[in-house]
Amino acid sequence: MARLEIVGTKLPSEVVKEVVLDSLNMRLKDVEEIIVKLQDLISEFERKYGFLSEEFLKKWRSNQLEDSMDFFEWETCLAAIQNCQRKEKP
């Protein structure tokens, strides 16, 4: 578990800790909401094209699919969700 040390302020450390924790919780909620939106977009692509993201990535990376804005967006969503999940983990 992380340790938070408050220095350089005249405010009570408990007040500062509460504000910091509230801010972190708000950020975590934002990241969780982004993940849900990305998962929805990814599910739409999977339904539209009839294959899962893992299969899409194999085909996309081996140039088995034509260039398409949908495919660029799908790949971007997958990368973004990985990035968000890394931020979500402690």
C-alpha positions in Angstrom: 0.0 0.0 0.0 1.2 3.5 -0.8 2.1 5.9 1.9 1.1 9.6 1.7 3.2 12.1 3.6 2.0 15.7 3.7 4.7 18.4 3.9 4.8 22.1 3.2 1.3 23.1 4.2 -0.3 24.5 7.3 -3.5 22.6 6.7 -4.2 19.6 8.9 -2.8 16.5 7.2 -6.1 14.7 7.5 -7.8 17.4 5.5 -5.2 17.3 2.8 -5.3 13.4 2.7 -9.1 13.5 2.3 -8.8 16.0 -0.6 -6.1 13.9 -2.3 -8.1 10.7 -1.9 -11.3 12.3 -3.1 -9.4 13.6 -6.2 -7.9 10.2 -6.9 -11.2 8.5 -6.5 -12.8 10.9 -9.0 -10.0 10.2 -11.4 -10.5 6.5 -11.0 -14.2 6.9 -11.6 -13.4 8.8 -14.8 -11.0 6.0 -16.0 -13.7 3.4 -15.2 -16.3 5.3 -17.3 -13.8 5.6 -20.2 -13.2 1.8 -20.0 -16.9 1.1 -20.2 -17.3 3.4 -23.3 -14.3 1.8 -25.0 -15.7 -1.7 -24.3 -19.0 -0.7 -25.8 -17.2 0.6 -29.0 -15.1 -2.6 -29.2 -18.3 -4.8 -28.8 -19.9 -2.8 -31.7 -16.9 -3.5 -33.9 -16.9 -7.2 -33.0 -20.6 -7.5 -33.8 -20.3 -5.5 -37.0 -17.4 -7.6 -38.4 -18.2 -11.0 -36.8 -15.0 -11.7 -35.0 -13.4 -11.0 -31.6 -10.7 -8.4 -31.0 -8.0 -11.0 -30.7 -8.8 -12.3 -34.1 -9.0 -8.8 -35.5 -5.6 -7.9 -34.2 -4.0 -11.1 -35.7 -5.6 -10.3 -39.1 -4.8 -6.6 -38.9 -1.2 -7.0 -37.9 -0.6 -9.6 -40.6 -2.1 -7.3 -43.2 -5.1 -9.6 -43.9 -7.5 -6.7 -43.7 -7.8 -3.6 -45.9 -7.2 -0.2 -44.6 -10.4 1.1 -43.0 -11.2 3.9 -40.6 -13.2 1.3 -38.6 -10.1 -0.8 -38.2 -7.9 2.1 -37.2 -10.5 3.1 -34.7 -10.8 -0.4 -33.4 -7.1 -0.8 -32.9 -7.0 2.6 -31.2 -9.8 1.6 -28.8 -8.0 -1.6 -27.9 -4.8 0.4 -27.2 -6.7 3.0 -25.2 -8.4 0.4 -23.1 -5.1 -1.3 -22.2 -3.7 2.1 -21.3 -6.7 2.9 -19.0 -6.5 -0.5 -17.4 -2.8 0.1 -16.5 -3.8 3.4 -14.9 -6.7 1.8 -13.0 -4.4 -0.8 -11.3 -2.6 0.3 -8.2 
